[in-house]
């Protein structure tokens, strides 16, 4: 086949299989600001702020991002017919390590790379092309069905390569040379070992290049960096700074070089503490220097500014039952507070042993909009033990992504699609309108709803069962495989089935709260008050409430909503979640792991909301719906205690993926020391009820309105969206309005 | 529960002619309820649920809850929200701009207790409980005694937010059931008190002294209204409270805000706020 025909084939394959993307499939992120001229990045603060938003590298050291993208696409195209795919990817990875432009700036404690743009990573287009081919080859029949479901908002299905984490403690204790030795100790003559070995060698060469550039640049920081790169090539990290540099390089190599996101920066206080303590004892560093280095460390992700945020875990419990929080935890939190960045986002493990000083400091930071959420250790550990993990592994769990968590050894859990529970209501009413469905009573209606919701969840599971058979045919995870003990011993790719106890897949529920509101509204309108037939209600929804604003407003104002601790709504929610759990949680996936139901829905409450018709709870067509397991914005009029009680109606053990709750509070309710005590009680109650994650937004509506009118005054104002913080000014107007609506409700 | 005006009028009428019966069949005054505030954290210790009754014998010119003065139901129309529809729905639930609000709805004692119990776990963890406020809850003191007795049976910590403008018998009857009193002390000078609240403070002081004598737990709130009850009167109030045995630690000075003007307008009442 000549080159022209090959290109035509690729285009044809992509056309036949366009939307089953490995990207996040969510279509919208805030447009990054235009970078300033490089000549203006002449001090530390400006340099670090912009280093990951434009190319700050020394061009004499290698190629830029555009050239890298073109070169690896061409290289992969040439090698694909003659080499195993993981080896092809390894050669591309090595090409980038050897050729991408770099710099080691005296303004910074961490190096810069020309592959800075996370939306145009060099290997992304290579993997995208491969994805199309694999889809067409192995599961062409489901492609159109997936695309149609994505288009109408029935589900959102994409391949997830964004939630893999290494066993940080083990890889840090080994370092790059230790991982390499372990690979060679287990070496077999298989493409896996060849590919991972090539990646490991390439990392060594990159460390040499970085060291040489640091020495060429000169100056105290550049030379210290160069020394660090030399150490990292020959040994495990020796100092706290080495550990930070190692974590940073690991992240960049995985995310920016090979398009696999390492979705954790470790349990950072626990990880750094022994090194920091030894550094201080040996006089290798000072607290002031650590603070500076850690500030630069955080700012790398602050500069990358990934909309979804980069998670960092804090704290935990030791085997003897005492807390893992240590004196460094407070220093880390101090620096984080001072930086006031949306990303990294901090996940604070909370247990009975959590020091009061830590809890008070972080609650105070949360009410000042810092990027924090609180993780209930007791309930997370209970869930993991319930899923069969040994108690000691459960104790050491780590968070990754928005709220997801796993034992350290099971860090390759992936998202397996978002099931739109509100769409199920819409489709049922459409069938009723068209005379294809009717139910004599609400019990029959609910039975059909549950059957269809379960069928949708099963269908999404079926897609992922097929997808995940071929994950490493699309995007083998070279760095994660090098880091994975079980992966290296078994020769199984870390992305696919390379962990001993993980390889799990989450099926996320979208619009849970709104679906409950819509169902109870149907009960009231059709079956209790008999104001219209199901068919007429279907027609009214199809007409987007045309001519019945009175009814719409009444339903909107109804207190029978998810979040108000209405016994009937709660009971129905439990029944539905139990039914979905029985379909999802019992099921093995195709990677040797299991599916698990998840209560979070990333940004699908907006995306799928826009693709979902009007619903009988008073929602117009296209409006966003509830996020996570929280109520629809603005309908929880009974206050936060009722909200927390509502969540206790569900069994969190049915949600092994995660069980998150968003709480909005007025500033005056959590002001002063009593306010902190109140927040403490709220999180304790939620965790005692089995909750996994709770996060706060503390605002009043007037402040938000002012922020809408005068964005220039609120450049640093952040809001918690789902599992991440976003600057207020980066939110679309409709989402800003939703926050204002909810804040208004608190005043009622 | 949301009601149309018609539904409301019929329910309110029924309510008005069916007051709760006390032991022995004697009729006692039962209030309409204004609001229920869950997770109240400024109405006593810990996290609390506060129930607001409608009706007050005082007429403080600075009152920030004018909807609580009359014990009868009242419609409010918030002018800044009202779209002035050709045909008003006269229904809170279907008013397209939420400009209409109905103040004063019946709520049975059992419903109040049940609502309070929903958050018991939060009270237990925070040292909180339930608070009765208003309006003036002691205007309905016999009803309050029965309600508080039920609160105590349910194991709830109780606070009474009151002006103490009530007969001594009310205090005596409630003493066993109120864990903490949150009285307002509005002015030391009786002439000022009469001028700004339309009632004398003599009975209030007497009740305060009775609470001290009974060793009741008290937190006295002293509102300081500029050019009315600030300065010398505030200092005099502190001196008096100290003199009867209430320490500074049990006195809270409150700042005055004139945030309630829109409510006067909405209720069609004369705005008396300074």
Interface residues (C-beta under 8 A of the other chain):
Chain A: X549 X550 X551 X553 X554 X557 X558 X565 X638 X639 X640 X641 X642 X644 X645 X668 X669 X674 X675 X677 X678 X681 X682 X684 X685 X688
Chain B: X2 X37 X38 X39 X41 X42 X46 X47 X89 X92 X93 X94 X95 X96 X98 X118 X119 X121 X122 X125 X126
